[in-house]
C-alpha cells in the first residue's frame, strides 16, 4: 500500500492465496483485513487454496471481479509458512521449501490503459492429486507414519520426478495458450516471472519461450520454493531493483499441487 500510495480505506477486496493458513477459520484474508484496519466498509475478504498456483488464481479472480463488479481496488496476496508442514526427516522435500509473502494491488482500469493485465489463464487436473499433497487434513485426520509436522494437518509429500515432468509439459502449454490469446509471439515478452520451484523447470520454460535466462527473474536460490508466495516475491525483487520497467510485457506463471497451473500476461 505504501508503494501504491494507498490506505486500508482505499481497498475494496482482499484475496489471499495460501496453503498454510493461520487457522482453518476465519480466513487469513479476514485476519489481514482486521490487522490492516480495513473494516470500515466491510469489504469482502477470502482465501484461495490452489497450492503453488494460489497467487495466480487470486490474481485471475480479483481481475475478473474488478472487471465485472463494483470493486475498484483489490489487495492480492500470496503467503506461506511451508516450513510448518514439511517432514524434516524427508530430505527430498524439506530442503526445497521456504516461508514468505508477497502482494500486489490491482486497480480497475480501461481496456486500453497503458498498464494492465492483458489476460489470465488458470487450470486444474485432479487426476494427479497423489503426486503432490499433504498427508492429512481437518476432515481426514492424520496418516500414521507420514512424518506429520507441527501444524497438525500432516506433512507435504511429493514425488519429485513425476511432478517435474508434468510441470514442464503444462507450463510449456500455458505459455502458448497465453500468447495465442493475445495475438503475440515469444519475442514480445520482456520478462518471465515464474514460480520458483526448481531451476530446471524454470530453465525449461525459458527454453520454451526462446528466452535467455537474463530475461528470467530467478529467486529460488534465495527464498527456496515459497509456494503461493514465490511469484509475487520474485516480481517484487525485479520491480524494486529496476529490471522491470513501465511498458514492458511480463509473463507470470506457476504450477502446483492439485495439479493446478496458471499464468498472467501483464503490461507493466
Secondary structure, DSSP 8 states (H G I E B T S, - for coil): -TTTT--GGG-SEEEEE-SS-S-SSS-HHHHHHHHHT-TTTT-EEEEE--GGGHHHHHHHHHHHHHHHSS--EEEEEEEEEGGGTS-TT-TTTTTTB-EEEEEEEEE---TT-SSEEEEEEEEE-GGGGGGEEES-BTTTB--TTS---TTSS--EEE-HHHHHHHHHHHHHHHHHHHHHHTT--GGG--EEEE--S-HHHHHHHHHHTT--GGGEE--HHHH-B-GGGHHHHHHHHHHHTT-S-TT-EEEEEEEETTTEEEEEEEE-
